Amino acid sequence: MPTLTYPHWRDVPESSWRWPNFSPAEIACRGTGAIRINILAMDMLQALRDRLGKPLIVRSAYRSPEHNRAVGGAPASKHMSGTAFDIAMTNHDPVAFEAAARAVGFLGFGYYPRSGFMHIDLGPARSWGDPFPARPVAFAPDLPPAREVLAESRTLRGGGAAGAATVGAAGVDVLQDVFAETQSTIQPLVPYLDTLRWALIAIALIGIVITIHARLDDWKRGQR
């Protein structure tokens, strides 16, 4: 693949720049403004950007020989040929970034966790530097405990049973008073109504106990 060289990044014709997520200023030498564009390297960089789906912050790309010496770069640094890039890990997981970079064809990797960037280049295949520390896994946000569905709530069922039984017992009292004043043919049913009243009172008490127990249990679980 050809390499294009310009004395300054402003000299790059717009018609020849085909990498939409990057600009000539990002790829140019930070010291002199000169730029060397390796077409294959730039195609791979754009492919990496597309694969990750998030911005790549280029800390260093092409370096002129004099600027490379000034920053202490290796004498045969791939930056001088325009085939290397230093990418900030600020917005990337280093593990995922490296996997994606290898997938698109980068072969050389330098790890600089203290400076917060990773070096990638076209090769040969090699790596150096200290590995990036594992990043903590984000925990799911704490959510409030799920409230019981009203139709299934033990509190509602217990309270409903107690209320219904209480109303029923009161209704029995009314019926007893009414039947006591009716004809003699209905009066034999009155003793059975008395038994029914006590049964409903018992159901009401059980419902109250269930309601109290449910409230205490919910309080212990922190649901109230």
N, C-alpha and C positions, 0 to 999 in steps of 0.2 A: 504494500500500500504506500502511496506517495506521502511525502512530508512537505508541508508548506511553511516557509519561513518569511517573517515580516519584521522590519526594524522596530515597529511599534504596533500594538494591538489595534490602534485606530486606523491602521493602513489595511486591515483585513476587509475585503469587499463583502458587503452584505449578502450578495448573491452566492458567495462561496461558503457561507456559514450555515450549516444544516443541522445544528444540534439545539433544539428549541429550549432546553432547560438549562443551557449554559450560555455565557457570553464570552467574547474574546478577552475582556478584562479579567475574568476569573481564571483563565488559562494562561495568561501572559506572565512573564517574569515579574516578580514583585519588586525587584531591584532596578531593572532597566526599562520595563515596559515592552521589551521585545517578546515575540511569540513564535513558537515552533509548533505547528499543528500536525501531529501524526494522525492520519485519517483513521486507521484501524483502532488506535487507542481511544480516540474520541467516540467512535462508533460503539465501542465496548462500554465507555463511561455512560453514554446515553442509554444503552441497553440495561445497564445496572440501575440507572435512575428509573427507568420504566418498570423494571422488575420489582423494585422496592416500593414504588409508588409514593415516595416522599423526597423532599429536597436533599441534595448532597451539598454540604458546605465544603468547598474546595479550599483547603488551607495553603496548598502549594501545588503547582502543576509544572509548567516549564520553568527552568532556571537557566539563565545565561551562565557560561563558565565562571565569569567573575563573581556573579551573585552566589553561585554554588560554593565557591571558595569562601566567600564572606560569611556564609551561614554555617560553615563546617560540614558541607555535604561530602559524600564519598567521592573520591577522584573520578570514578567511572559511573557516577550516579545516573540512573535512568531518567531523572528529571531533565537532564541536559539534552536528551533526545526526544523529549515530549511524550514519553511512554510511561510516565509514572505520575501518580496523584496521591496527595495526602488529604484524607477525608476526615472531617471532624465526626466524632461519635456522639456529639451532644444530643442528636435526635435519632440515634440508631442503637439497636442492641448489637454489640460487636459480633456475637456468635451468628446472628441472622445476617448481618452485613457481610461477614466473611463467606458464609455459605452462598449468598447471592453473587458475590464477586467471583467466586470460583466457578459458579454455574455459567456465568457469561464469558469466562475465558481468562481472567486474570490469574497469574501464576506466582508472582512475587508478593510476599506479605511481610510488612514490618509493623510491630505492635509497640505503641507508645502510650500506655495508659496514663502515665503521669502528665503528659502533654495533651491527652484527650483526642488523639487521632490515630488512624490506621493508614499505613502506606500500602498502596497496591500498584503493581506494574505488570508489563507483559511478559516478564520472565528473564532468565530461566526460573524454573520452579525452585523456590527456596523460601525460608521464613527466618525471622530473627526478632529479638526483643522479648519482653515479659508479657505473658498473657494478661488480658484484661480480667479484672475480678468479676466474679459472677454477680449479676445484678439481682436484687431481691425481686421475688415474684409479687406482683400487686395482688393484694387480697381483695376479695369481693366486698363492696361496701356493706356495712352492718345495716340490716333491715329490721324494722320493728317486728316482734312476733306476730304471726298471723292471728287475726281475731277469729273466734269461732263463728261459723255461719249461724245466723239467728235461728233458722229452722232446725239446726242440729244442736243448739246450745243446751247443755245440761241445766244451766240456770233457768232458761226459758221453759224447758220441759217440767222441771220441778215446780217452778212458780206457777205455771199454767195448771198443773195437776192440783196444787193446793188451792188455787183460786176457784177452779171448777168444782172441786169437792165442797168448798165452803159455801159457794152459791147453792149447790145442790142440797146441802144440809139445811140451809135457810129455807129453801123451797119446800122441803119436807115439813118443816114446822108450819108453814103456811097451809099446806095441804091438810095437815092434821087438824088445824083449826077449822078449815072448811068442811072436812069430812065429819067432824064432830057435830056439825049443825045439819048434816044431810039426813036423809031417811035411814031407817034402821038397816036396810039391805046393804048399804055401803059401809056401815060402821065396823063390820068384822075385818075390814082391810086395815083399820087404823093400827093395830099392833105390829103388822108387818112394816108399816111406814116408820114406826119407831126404830125397828131394827135397821132399816135402810138408812135412817138418819145417822145412827152410830157408825155404820160402815163408811158413810161419806165423811164423817168427822175423822175417822181413822185414816182415810185416804188423804185428807187435807193435812194431817200431821206428818204423814210420810213425805208428802210433797214439800212441806216446810223444811224437813230434815235434809232432803235431797238438795234443796236450794242453798241452805247454809253450807253443806259440805262442798258443793260446787264452787261457791264463792271463796271459801277458804283454800280450796285446791288451786283455783285460778290465781288467787293472791300469791300463793307460794310459787307459782310458775311465772309470776310477773306479768300475767296477761291482763290485769286490771290496773 
